[in-house]
């Protein structure tokens, strides 16, 4: 299993737009073959920081995910 943590810091005037994009990314990624989990978190101390934690079955699944961008 492969686990990835991706932290995003966003300007305050772009938060709403980022949330829309990240929620769509989470929804679509969860449907991909080999995706074990894919979750979005908001930092409790800083409204401008969002983190995605994703788990993939193997490196091939992750590489396939990268091709969807």
C-alpha positions as CSV (number, residue, x, y, z in Angstrom):
1,X,0.0,0.0,0.0
2,X,1.1,3.5,-0.8
3,X,0.0,6.5,1.3
4,X,0.4,10.1,0.2
5,X,-0.2,13.3,2.1
6,X,-0.7,16.5,0.1
7,X,-0.9,19.8,1.9
8,X,-2.4,22.8,0.1
9,X,-2.0,26.4,1.3
10,X,-4.4,28.7,-0.4
11,X,-5.0,32.5,-0.5
12,X,-8.0,33.6,1.4
13,X,-9.8,34.9,-1.7
14,X,-9.4,31.5,-3.5
15,X,-10.7,29.2,-0.7
16,X,-14.2,28.6,-2.2
17,X,-12.9,27.8,-5.6
18,X,-10.2,25.4,-4.2
19,X,-12.8,23.6,-2.1
20,X,-15.0,23.0,-5.2
21,X,-12.0,21.6,-7.2
22,X,-10.7,19.4,-4.3
23,X,-14.1,17.9,-3.6
24,X,-14.5,17.0,-7.2
25,X,-11.0,15.5,-7.2
26,X,-11.8,13.4,-4.1
27,X,-15.1,12.2,-5.6
28,X,-13.5,11.1,-8.9
29,X,-10.4,9.7,-7.3
30,X,-12.4,7.4,-5.0
31,X,-13.8,5.7,-8.1
32,X,-10.5,4.9,-9.6
33,X,-9.2,1.3,-9.6
34,X,-6.7,0.8,-6.8
35,X,-7.9,3.7,-4.6
36,X,-8.2,2.5,-1.0
37,X,-9.1,5.9,0.4
38,X,-9.0,9.5,-0.6
39,X,-10.0,12.2,2.0
40,X,-9.9,15.9,2.3
41,X,-9.2,17.7,5.6
42,X,-9.2,21.3,6.7
43,X,-6.7,22.5,9.3
44,X,-8.4,23.4,12.6
45,X,-5.9,26.2,13.3
46,X,-5.6,27.7,9.8
47,X,-8.5,28.1,7.4
48,X,-6.1,28.5,4.5
49,X,-4.6,25.0,4.8
50,X,-6.2,21.8,3.3
51,X,-4.7,18.4,3.3
52,X,-5.5,15.3,1.2
53,X,-4.6,11.9,2.5
54,X,-4.7,9.2,-0.1
55,X,-4.0,5.4,-0.1
56,X,-3.4,3.3,-3.1
57,X,-3.1,-0.4,-3.5
58,X,0.2,-0.2,-5.4
59,X,2.5,2.0,-7.5
60,X,0.7,1.1,-10.7
61,X,-2.6,2.4,-9.3
62,X,-0.9,5.6,-8.3
63,X,0.7,6.0,-11.7
64,X,-2.7,5.5,-13.3
65,X,-4.1,8.1,-11.1
66,X,-1.5,10.6,-12.2
67,X,-2.6,10.0,-15.8
68,X,-6.1,11.4,-15.0
69,X,-4.9,14.9,-14.5
